Amino acid sequence: MKKLAAFLNDYVLECDWKDMALIKTCVCAFGVMLGLTVKKERKKPVMILSSLIFLVTACLTAVRFVLELSEDDFEEDFEEDFEDDHEGDEEGFVMRIVAEDE
């Protein structure tokens, strides 16, 4: 079981957002198919349980996303990228205004 978990962790690290969107769409479709097979008298408890699971996972995902956005790493990465692009430019940022010929 540990080998499977390690393999899945490595696989997820190699995925981009498109791969994850496909996986989530597939899982959603599977959930809809399972939901259609639930007997009429059991639909309400299943709906309550699935709603609770959705709310908890959506909140956890949103909190993690907001925390990632609020980290200072984003600003530091931007500054490093900007400095890498402008190495050797000792004058710094120069704005040039060019007048058009009339």
WOQUIWO-V753407 format. One record per residue. N is the residue number from 0. RES is the residue in one small letter. D_LAST is the distance of its C-alpha to the last C-alpha in whole Angstrom. Layout:
n res d_last
N RES D_LAST
N RES D_LAST
This chain:
n res d_last
0 m 75
1 k 74
2 k 72
3 l 71
4 a 69
5 a 68
6 f 67
7 l 65
8 n 63
9 d 62
10 y 61
11 v 59
12 l 57
13 e 56
14 c 54
15 d 51
16 w 50
17 k 50
18 d 54
19 m 55
20 a 53
21 l 55
22 i 59
23 k 58
24 t 58
25 c 61
26 v 63
27 c 62
28 a 63
29 f 66
30 g 66
31 v 66
32 m 68
33 l 71
34 g 70
35 l 71
36 t 74
37 v 76
38 k 78
39 k 78
40 e 80
41 r 78
42 k 75
43 k 74
44 p 76
45 v 73
46 m 70
47 i 71
48 l 72
49 s 68
50 s 66
51 l 68
52 i 67
53 f 63
54 l 63
55 v 64
56 t 62
57 a 59
58 c 59
59 l 60
60 t 57
61 a 55
62 v 56
63 r 56
64 f 52
65 v 51
66 l 53
67 e 51
68 l 48
69 s 49
70 e 50
71 d 48
72 d 48
73 f 44
74 e 42
75 e 44
76 d 43
77 f 40
78 e 39
79 e 41
80 d 39
81 f 36
82 e 38
83 d 39
84 d 35
85 h 34
86 e 37
87 g 36
88 d 33
89 e 34
90 e 31
91 g 31
92 f 28
93 v 25
94 m 22
95 r 19
96 i 15
97 v 12
98 a 9
99 e 6
100 d 4
101 e 0
